[in-house]
Amino acid sequence: MLRLPAVVVNFKLYRQASGKNAVELAKKIDYVAKETGASVAIAVNPLDFHFVKDSVEIPVYLQHVDAVDFGARTGRINVEIAKEHGVDGILVNHSERRLKIADIEYLVSRARKVGVDTMVCTNNPSVSAAVAALGPDYIAMEPPELIGGDISVSKARPEAITETINAVKSIKEIPVLVGAGVKNGEDVRRAVELGAKGVLVASGITKARDPKAALMDLISGLM
């Protein structure tokens, strides 16, 4: 389980965060986490996982796994094999990899059984409430229209944060992280003040000229 509040960095498939670059970026993030004592995790693609996992001490998530059991499943990765390979957690239902509610339920249930954390991404308060009923470890709410933009959810849509947190609490006590456009410590500070337990970020770190400095800035908003 992540120590909260936390910063979770999704490497996506950015060139700056894939292959050899993924390992170098992960090492920089790991260094900052150790230096500051902050709770930081990363989400990487399956091909980079082992190289990254062997290079850092922070939690390493997979960006996606499939809602399938073992069998004739060419090209698929399931929760059980992810656990066997040492995955700490999985991102589920990211806006760039949407799933049906039945698949989300399957993944959350199977991950719970084998001891893998689940961070389920949602896009609004109503979907967040529905996901809360499934009992994931974390919910990460990101308004799709703000993802990758220059204005953070905590500035552009602060009401979406409070409404999501209230919607989730009405169903179950599950930590809510937020994302979309988060770029600096002030964005994080506002989100935490609104009740978020951390942030899910990507380009703000992966595309930064100085990832260490960018992450230090973000982490300042947690303190």
Helices and strands as residue ranges (DSSP letters): E 6-10, G 15-17, H 20-36, E 39-44, H 46-53, E 60-62, H 79-84, E 89-92, H 101-114, E 117-122, H 125-132, E 138-141, G 144-146, H 153-156, H 158-169, E 176-179, H 185-193, E 198-201, H 203-206, H 211-220
